[in-house]
Each structure stands twice: as structure tokens, then as C-alpha cells.
Amino acid sequence: MKRLLITGASGFLGRRAAAFYSETCEICAPSRTELDITDLENVYAVFRRFKPHCVIHCAAVSDLGMCEKDP
Ligand SMILES: NC(=O)c1ccc[n+]([C@@H]2O[C@H](COP(=O)([O-])OP(=O)(O)OC[C@H]3O[C@@H](n4cnc5c(N)ncnc54)[C@H](OP(=O)(O)O)[C@@H]3O)[C@@H](O)[C@H]2O)c1
């Protein structure tokens, strides 16, 4: 079975992607505290541990107002 890593898995898109692939893939869906994408060492550690075949990258700051205020 393919190993699929989903970032931002607690978000709108990530949660749905995890549900969609739950029957066909082994899923790693870490929370933001388990995988902070702004922390490179943290990202390497998760990749080394889980060794995903594929990644669906859904982690993002999706609040446009916040992004415009603090680019
Ligand atoms: N929603 C849509 O219809 C849609 C359509 C097309 C494209 N997209 C794109 O898909 C992406 C996700 O959208 P969304 O609607 O799912 O947003 P969302 O509900 O706000 O989810 C974003 C996820 O990213 C996580 N996150 C934020 N900063 C992070 C970090 N530094 N490390 C790890 N995780 C982090 C959030 O965790 P916390 O909740 O803990 O902060 C949350 O789980 C965005 O780039 C968006 O533009 C969305």
C-alpha cells in the first residue's frame, strides 16, 4: 500500500483528502504541532520516519486578510 503524507490535515482541504484516500493509502496526517512546515528539521524528521511515496501539501495560512497584513 502506498504511503501518503498530508500536510495541513486538520484543515478544510487536508481533512477531505485524508478521508478520500483513507481506504487506498496508508496515511500520515500530522497535526501542526507534529509537523510545522516552517521548521525544516521537523519536516526532515517526519519524512525520514514515514518515508512517504507521495505528499499532498495542504498546509497554508489561508486567511487572505492576515497574509496581506503580514506578508
Ligand atoms: N478550501 C478550498 O476550497 C481550496 C481550493 C483550492 C486551493 N486551496 C488551497 O489549499 C490550501 C489549504 O486550504 P484550506 O482551505 O484547507 O485551509 P485551512 O482550512 O486554513 O487549512 C490550512 C491548514 O494548514 C495548517 N497550517 C498552517 N500553518 C502551518 C504550518 N506552519 N505547519 C503546518 N501546518 C500549518 C493549519 O493548521 P492549524 O489549523 O493548526 O493552523 C490547517 O490545518 C491553501 O493553500 C489554499 O489556498 C483551498
The ligand as an SDF file (V2000), in Angstrom:
LIG
                    3D

 48 52  0  0  0  0  0  0  0  0999 V2000
  -10.5060   25.4160    0.5290 N   0  0  0  0  0  0  0  0  0  0  0  0
  -10.5390   25.3950   -0.8190 C   0  0  0  0  0  0  0  0  0  0  0  0
  -11.6050   25.3190   -1.4500 O   0  0  0  0  0  0  0  0  0  0  0  0
   -9.2620   25.4550   -1.6130 C   0  0  0  0  0  0  0  0  0  0  0  0
   -9.3130   25.3300   -3.0050 C   0  0  0  0  0  0  0  0  0  0  0  0
   -8.1330   25.3700   -3.7440 C   0  0  0  0  0  0  0  0  0  0  0  0
   -6.9140   25.5330   -3.0980 C   0  0  0  0  0  0  0  0  0  0  0  0
   -6.8770   25.6660   -1.7420 N   0  0  0  0  0  0  0  0  0  0  0  0
   -5.5760   25.8630   -1.1160 C   0  0  0  0  0  0  0  0  0  0  0  0
   -5.3100   24.7380   -0.2610 O   0  0  0  0  0  0  0  0  0  0  0  0
   -4.5650   25.1760    0.8590 C   0  0  0  0  0  0  0  0  0  0  0  0
   -5.3120   24.7930    2.1480 C   0  0  0  0  0  0  0  0  0  0  0  0
   -6.5830   25.4610    2.1630 O   0  0  0  0  0  0  0  0  0  0  0  0
   -7.6690   25.1260    3.2810 P   0  0  0  0  0  0  0  0  0  0  0  0
   -8.9440   25.7560    2.8440 O   0  0  0  0  0  0  0  0  0  0  0  0
   -7.6500   23.6480    3.5890 O   0  0  0  0  0  0  0  0  0  0  0  0
   -7.0860   25.9790    4.5210 O   0  0  0  0  0  0  0  0  0  0  0  0
   -7.2940   25.7420    6.0890 P   0  0  0  0  0  0  0  0  0  0  0  0
   -8.6170   25.0950    6.3790 O   0  0  0  0  0  0  0  0  0  0  0  0
   -6.9780   27.0440    6.7540 O   0  0  0  0  0  0  0  0  0  0  0  0
   -6.1720   24.6710    6.4590 O   0  0  0  0  0  0  0  0  0  0  0  0
   -4.8230   25.0280    6.4800 C   0  0  0  0  0  0  0  0  0  0  0  0
   -4.1080   24.0030    7.3330 C   0  0  0  0  0  0  0  0  0  0  0  0
   -2.7210   24.3290    7.3340 O   0  0  0  0  0  0  0  0  0  0  0  0
   -2.2470   24.2260    8.6650 C   0  0  0  0  0  0  0  0  0  0  0  0
   -1.0560   25.0480    8.8410 N   0  0  0  0  0  0  0  0  0  0  0  0
   -0.9230   26.4030    8.8260 C   0  0  0  0  0  0  0  0  0  0  0  0
    0.3490   26.7460    9.0510 N   0  0  0  0  0  0  0  0  0  0  0  0
    1.0440   25.5890    9.2110 C   0  0  0  0  0  0  0  0  0  0  0  0
    2.4010   25.2830    9.4910 C   0  0  0  0  0  0  0  0  0  0  0  0
    3.3210   26.2560    9.6370 N   0  0  0  0  0  0  0  0  0  0  0  0
    2.7640   23.9910    9.5930 N   0  0  0  0  0  0  0  0  0  0  0  0
    1.8590   23.0020    9.4390 C   0  0  0  0  0  0  0  0  0  0  0  0
    0.5480   23.2140    9.2020 N   0  0  0  0  0  0  0  0  0  0  0  0
    0.1530   24.5020    9.0820 C   0  0  0  0  0  0  0  0  0  0  0  0
   -3.4040   24.6750    9.5290 C   0  0  0  0  0  0  0  0  0  0  0  0
   -3.2200   24.2080   10.8480 O   0  0  0  0  0  0  0  0  0  0  0  0
   -3.9310   24.9730   12.0860 P   0  0  0  0  0  0  0  0  0  0  0  0
   -5.4090   24.8350   11.8690 O   0  0  0  0  0  0  0  0  0  0  0  0
   -3.4300   24.2530   13.2770 O   0  0  0  0  0  0  0  0  0  0  0  0
   -3.4810   26.4010   11.9980 O   0  0  0  0  0  0  0  0  0  0  0  0
   -4.5640   23.9810    8.7990 C   0  0  0  0  0  0  0  0  0  0  0  0
   -4.6760   22.6350    9.2230 O   0  0  0  0  0  0  0  0  0  0  0  0
   -4.3670   26.6970    0.7010 C   0  0  0  0  0  0  0  0  0  0  0  0
   -3.1180   26.9150    0.0580 O   0  0  0  0  0  0  0  0  0  0  0  0
   -5.4970   27.0930   -0.2250 C   0  0  0  0  0  0  0  0  0  0  0  0
   -5.1890   28.2670   -0.9600 O   0  0  0  0  0  0  0  0  0  0  0  0
   -8.0140   25.6150   -0.9910 C   0  0  0  0  0  0  0  0  0  0  0  0
  1  2  1  0
  2  3  2  0
  2  4  1  0
  4  5  1  0
  4 48  2  0
  5  6  2  0
  6  7  1  0
  7  8  2  0
  8  9  1  0
  8 48  1  0
  9 10  1  0
  9 46  1  0
 10 11  1  0
 11 12  1  0
 11 44  1  0
 12 13  1  0
 13 14  1  0
 14 15  2  0
 14 16  1  0
 14 17  1  0
 17 18  1  0
 18 19  2  0
 18 20  1  0
 18 21  1  0
 21 22  1  0
 22 23  1  0
 23 24  1  0
 23 42  1  0
 24 25  1  0
 25 26  1  0
 25 36  1  0
 26 27  1  0
 26 35  1  0
 27 28  2  0
 28 29  1  0
 29 30  1  0
 29 35  2  0
 30 31  1  0
 30 32  2  0
 32 33  1  0
 33 34  2  0
 34 35  1  0
 36 37  1  0
 36 42  1  0
 37 38  1  0
 38 39  2  0
 38 40  1  0
 38 41  1  0
 42 43  1  0
 44 45  1  0
 44 46  1  0
 46 47  1  0
M  CHG  2   8   1  16  -1
M  END
$$$$
